[in-house]
C-alpha cells in the first residue's frame, strides 16, 4: 500500500476505535469522548499496541504517515489553543478581582508547590530530565503541570453538568481563565533561552506593536473577513514565537488572547471549537499517544503518575478550600469548585508536549504526566455530580443550592 492508503487506514483507526468504545461502553458518565480519544491514543502508541503487535505498528505508522499526522496535529492544536485564547474574558475577572485573584492564585500556587516537590523527589533518579533541560525547568514544569486547568474542556464539562450559565459555573470559568494566563507565562519563563534572548525580546516588542494593529484592523473588517485575518495572524504568531526560541504554542495562545472576544460571534466561535474537537483534534490525541514510552519500565512510570496525581488533586483541593475559608464560602462549595478546576486534559497535555518538544523532559516523564492528566480528568464528572447532588439536596449542607450564588467582588 502507498502512503496515502496507509494514512487513510490510520485515520479510520483514529476515528473508529474511540467512538465505538465511547458509544458501546456508554462511558460518558465518567469518561467523555475527548478523554476516550486521549486514552485510545496512548493505547495505540508504540508503548502498548506497538509493543504487543509490532507488525501492525510498523506497517501502518510509517515515517511518512507519522509526518502527515504530525502536520495535522500541529495545526489542530494551534487552532484549539487560539480559540481558548480568544474565549478568555479578563474583564469579567477584573470586575470580581478579589474573589478571582484569591481563588485562582491559591488554586495555582498550592498544587504547583506540591507538584514541584514531587518532581524534586523524582529527579533524584535519572530518566526524567531531558537532554535539553535543566533540573529547575523540569521541577517548575512538572509543578505547573499539576496546577493546570484545561479551560476548553472545563467549558464542555460545565455544559454537560448544566452549570455553564449558572453563577457558580461562571465563577469557575473566571478562576480557570486567570490561571490559563499564568500557565503560559510560566511556560515562557521555562523556555527562556539566554542564547536567543535578543530574538525573544524582539518577538515580544514586535508582538505588542503588531497586536495593536491587528485589533484596530479587526474593528474595521466584516465578520467573515475577521476569521481569515485571525487565522493568518495565528500562523504568523506561531512562526515568529518558534523562531524566537519560544514554542509555537505560546505564539498560538497569545495570538488569540490579544484579540477582543467581541471580534467573533460567540456561538460561531463555540461551534468552530466543537468542529475542531470532532474533526482534527483526534489526530493530535493519537500523535500524542505515539510519543508515549515506557523506557524506565511501566511500574516506575505508573508510580510517578500516581505521585503527581496525588500532588495535583490534593494541592488543588487544598488551595480552593483555603480560598473558600478566606472568602467565607458556604459549606460544600469549595469541593465542587476544586474538583471542576481539577480538569487537566488537553491543555496539560499540550503543555507537556511543549516540554517534550524542547527536550526538557523525557518520554517517560511525558508519559507519567499524560497518565496523570487523563486520570484527573476522568475523576471530575463522577465526583462533581455527587457533590452537586449533595448541595442541592433538601437536607444538604447548604440547601437549597446556596452554592450557586454569586460572590461579591
Secondary structure, DSSP 4 states (H G I P E B T S, - for coil): --HHHHHHHHHHHHHHHHHHHHHHHTGGGTS-HHHHHHHHHHHTSTTTHHHH-HHHHHHHS-HHHHHHHHHHHHHHHHHHHHHHHHT--HHHHHHTHHHHHHHHHHHHHHHHHHHHHHHHHHTTSTTSB-TT--HHHHHHHHHHHHH---HHHHHHHHHHTT-TTSHHHHHHHHHHHHHHHHHHHHHHHHT--GGGHHHHHHHHHHHHHHHHHHHHHHHHS-HHHHHHHHHHHHHHHHHHHHHTTS-HHHHHHHHHHTS-GGGS-HHHHHHHHHHHHHHTHHHHHHHHHTT---TT-HHHHHHHHHHHHHHHHHHHHHHHHHHHHHHTPPTTHHHHHHHHTT--TTHHHHHHHHHHHTTSB-HHHHHHHHHHHHHHHHHHHHHHHHHHHHHHSTTSTTTTTGGGS----
